[in-house]
């Protein structure tokens, strides 16, 4: 049986925090365009989706179907997120950011996400992925942060 990591597992949160602390301004990306500070800003914005602080536009039906199928495929196969995937403009970060501030924001937003989870207040759907269970939220959010930490060799 494949073990799926999740933001809802304390040991997985500790592992992500450790990797975030290892990230530094000089960490070299293996793919993509973002620097470490921009990546952390992007991950923070993604974590703000379930809290309602950031909204993404409703995709057209083709992208919605692709999103739902991707969620299902990742859930079954425990796949990695492909490199250089397009994303919604509202969660992009292509401006210079303060590294320390972005790290603090990401760690803080992780805590806010966990509070939402512990209070059973995660949304029941996502604009791209459709209906979402608590398990799917924890898994997909973990996968996203993990993907970007691997982008920087962590």
VOPAGU-2260 file (C-alpha; in pm, 1 decimal, decimal comma):
REM VOPAGU-2260
SITE   aa  ch    i         X         Y         Z
SITE  UNK   A    0       0,0       0,0       0,0
SITE  UNK   A    1     130,5     345,5     -92,8
SITE  UNK   A    2     133,3     588,9     197,9
SITE  UNK   A    3       2,2     929,9      96,7
SITE  UNK   A    4     155,7    1223,9     274,3
SITE  UNK   A    5     -74,2    1501,0     389,3
SITE  UNK   A    6     -83,9    1832,3     569,7
SITE  UNK   A    7    -310,9    1649,0     812,6
SITE  UNK   A    8     -34,2    1418,8     938,5
SITE  UNK   A    9     185,0    1578,2    1208,3
SITE  UNK   A   10     499,9    1397,3    1088,5
SITE  UNK   A   11     445,9    1527,0     732,6
SITE  UNK   A   12     401,5    1883,9     857,5
SITE  UNK   A   13     725,7    1854,6    1056,4
SITE  UNK   A   14     903,8    1726,2     746,7
SITE  UNK   A   15     775,2    2018,4     535,2
SITE  UNK   A   16     873,3    2272,6     800,3
SITE  UNK   A   17    1224,4    2123,7     818,4
SITE  UNK   A   18    1259,2    2148,6     441,2
SITE  UNK   A   19    1126,4    2506,9     440,1
SITE  UNK   A   20    1383,1    2602,5     706,5
SITE  UNK   A   21    1658,6    2450,6     488,1
SITE  UNK   A   22    1559,4    2674,6     196,0
SITE  UNK   A   23    1775,0    2983,9     158,6
SITE  UNK   A   24    1802,1    3279,5     -77,4
SITE  UNK   A   25    2080,2    3107,4    -271,2
SITE  UNK   A   26    1892,2    2777,1    -319,7
SITE  UNK   A   27    1911,4    2698,1    -690,4
SITE  UNK   A   28    1603,5    2597,4    -880,6
SITE  UNK   A   29    1609,1    2283,5   -1090,3
SITE  UNK   A   30    1329,2    2402,2   -1318,1
SITE  UNK   A   31    1087,9    2690,8   -1359,0
SITE  UNK   A   32    1127,0    3066,0   -1329,2
SITE  UNK   A   33    1060,8    3149,9    -963,9
SITE  UNK   A   34    1331,3    3221,3    -711,0
SITE  UNK   A   35    1294,5    3082,0    -354,9
SITE  UNK   A   36    1110,2    3388,2    -218,6
SITE  UNK   A   37     867,1    3392,4    -512,6
SITE  UNK   A   38     804,3    3019,4    -471,5
SITE  UNK   A   39     716,7    3064,8    -104,2
SITE  UNK   A   40     484,1    3353,1    -193,7
SITE  UNK   A   41     315,1    3129,9    -451,9
SITE  UNK   A   42     277,1    2841,0    -203,0
SITE  UNK   A   43     133,6    3082,8      54,6
SITE  UNK   A   44    -124,9    3203,0    -197,1
SITE  UNK   A   45    -224,3    2844,0    -275,7
SITE  UNK   A   46    -272,6    2777,6      97,6
SITE  UNK   A   47    -497,0    3085,6     112,2
SITE  UNK   A   48    -746,5    2930,0    -131,1
SITE  UNK   A   49    -917,9    2706,6     126,9
SITE  UNK   A   50    -920,8    2992,5     379,3
SITE  UNK   A   51   -1099,3    3212,0     123,7
SITE  UNK   A   52    -828,5    3480,0     130,0
SITE  UNK   A   53    -738,7    3411,1    -234,4
SITE  UNK   A   54    -983,0    3322,9    -507,8
SITE  UNK   A   55    -906,8    3162,6    -839,5
SITE  UNK   A   56   -1125,4    3215,8   -1141,0
SITE  UNK   A   57   -1360,0    2940,9   -1249,7
SITE  UNK   A   58   -1187,9    2758,0   -1533,1
SITE  UNK   A   59   -1363,7    2667,5   -1854,8
SITE  UNK   A   60   -1520,3    2322,5   -1872,7
SITE  UNK   A   61   -1216,8    2163,0   -2043,3
SITE  UNK   A   62    -976,4    2275,3   -1769,5
SITE  UNK   A   63   -1228,4    2178,7   -1501,4
SITE  UNK   A   64   -1245,7    1823,8   -1641,6
SITE  UNK   A   65    -864,9    1809,1   -1659,9
SITE  UNK   A   66    -843,9    1933,1   -1300,3
SITE  UNK   A   67   -1089,6    1673,0   -1170,8
SITE  UNK   A   68    -915,3    1393,1   -1361,5
SITE  UNK   A   69    -577,0    1509,8   -1230,9
SITE  UNK   A   70    -708,5    1504,4    -872,9
SITE  UNK   A   71    -839,0    1150,4    -923,2
SITE  UNK   A   72    -518,5    1029,9   -1092,8
SITE  UNK   A   73    -294,5    1179,1    -822,3
SITE  UNK   A   74    -515,0    1027,8    -553,2
SITE  UNK   A   75    -493,7     680,3    -704,8
SITE  UNK   A   76    -133,1     678,0    -827,5
SITE  UNK   A   77      18,7     920,8    -574,3
SITE  UNK   A   78     181,8    1099,0    -872,1
SITE  UNK   A   79     408,9    1398,6    -856,0
SITE  UNK   A   80     290,3    1727,5   -1000,6
SITE  UNK   A   81     444,8    1772,5   -1347,5
SITE  UNK   A   82     708,0    2043,0   -1385,5
SITE  UNK   A   83     631,1    2381,8   -1543,1
SITE  UNK   A   84     253,9    2348,1   -1516,1
SITE  UNK   A   85      51,3    2662,1   -1593,0
SITE  UNK   A   86    -124,8    2820,2   -1297,0
SITE  UNK   A   87    -387,2    3080,8   -1220,0
SITE  UNK   A   88    -275,9    3443,1   -1240,3
SITE  UNK   A   89    -405,5    3520,1    -890,3
SITE  UNK   A   90    -148,0    3283,2    -736,5
SITE  UNK   A   91     152,6    3376,0    -950,4
SITE  UNK   A   92     445,3    3569,9    -808,6
SITE  UNK   A   93     678,2    3732,3   -1057,9
SITE  UNK   A   94     794,8    4029,5    -851,6
SITE  UNK   A   95    1086,9    4055,7    -610,0
SITE  UNK   A   96     994,3    3948,6    -258,0
SITE  UNK   A   97    1166,8    3964,7      77,4
SITE  UNK   A   98    1293,6    3611,4     145,2
SITE  UNK   A   99    1259,0    3616,3     526,2
SITE  UNK   A  100     911,5    3767,8     506,8
SITE  UNK   A  101     796,5    3507,2     252,8
SITE  UNK   A  102     928,9    3222,9     470,1
SITE  UNK   A  103     749,1    3363,2     774,0
SITE  UNK   A  104     427,8    3407,5     570,4
SITE  UNK   A  105     438,9    3050,4     440,0
SITE  UNK   A  106     491,8    2901,3     785,3
SITE  UNK   A  107     215,6    3122,0     926,9
SITE  UNK   A  108     -28,0    3026,5     650,7
SITE  UNK   A  109      47,0    2658,2     714,8
SITE  UNK   A  110     -70,1    2716,5    1072,7
SITE  UNK   A  111    -386,2    2891,7     954,5
SITE  UNK   A  112    -460,9    2604,6     717,3
SITE  UNK   A  113    -416,4    2354,9    1004,2
SITE  UNK   A  114    -650,3    2556,5    1224,3
SITE  UNK   A  115    -912,3    2547,5     948,0
SITE  UNK   A  116    -864,9    2170,6     918,7
SITE  UNK   A  117    -883,0    2107,5    1294,2
SITE  UNK   A  118   -1201,0    2317,6    1314,4
SITE  UNK   A  119   -1356,4    2114,1    1028,9
SITE  UNK   A  120   -1393,5    2427,2     813,2
SITE  UNK   A  121   -1220,4    2323,5     490,7
SITE  UNK   A  122   -1430,8    2400,3     182,8
SITE  UNK   A  123   -1615,4    2116,1      16,6
SITE  UNK   A  124   -1499,6    2215,0    -331,1
SITE  UNK   A  125   -1220,0    2376,1    -531,3
SITE  UNK   A  126   -1265,6    2580,5    -848,7
SITE  UNK   A  127   -1036,3    2351,8   -1048,5
SITE  UNK   A  128   -1057,1    2016,4    -870,4
SITE  UNK   A  129   -1430,5    2008,7    -798,4
SITE  UNK   A  130   -1561,1    1835,8    -484,0
SITE  UNK   A  131   -1291,0    1798,1    -220,9
SITE  UNK   A  132   -1286,8    1588,7      94,5
SITE  UNK   A  133   -1069,6    1680,3     392,3
SITE  UNK   A  134    -837,1    1397,9     292,0
SITE  UNK   A  135    -804,3    1536,1     -61,8
SITE  UNK   A  136    -731,0    1888,3      65,4
SITE  UNK   A  137    -448,8    1765,7     289,3
SITE  UNK   A  138    -303,7    1544,8      17,1
SITE  UNK   A  139    -319,8    1801,8    -265,7
SITE  UNK   A  140    -184,6    2087,2     -51,7
SITE  UNK   A  141     102,2    1865,3      65,3
SITE  UNK   A  142     178,0    1761,3    -294,1
SITE  UNK   A  143     191,6    2124,4    -404,8
SITE  UNK   A  144     436,7    2239,0    -137,5
SITE  UNK   A  145     643,5    1921,9    -180,7
SITE  UNK   A  146     660,6    1984,4    -558,1
SITE  UNK   A  147     800,5    2333,5    -508,5
SITE  UNK   A  148    1048,4    2232,4    -239,0
SITE  UNK   A  149    1177,7    1964,0    -478,6
SITE  UNK   A  150    1207,6    2242,4    -735,7
SITE  UNK   A  151    1486,5    2372,7    -511,5
SITE  UNK   A  152    1639,9    2036,3    -430,4
SITE  UNK   A  153    1469,9    1991,4     -92,0
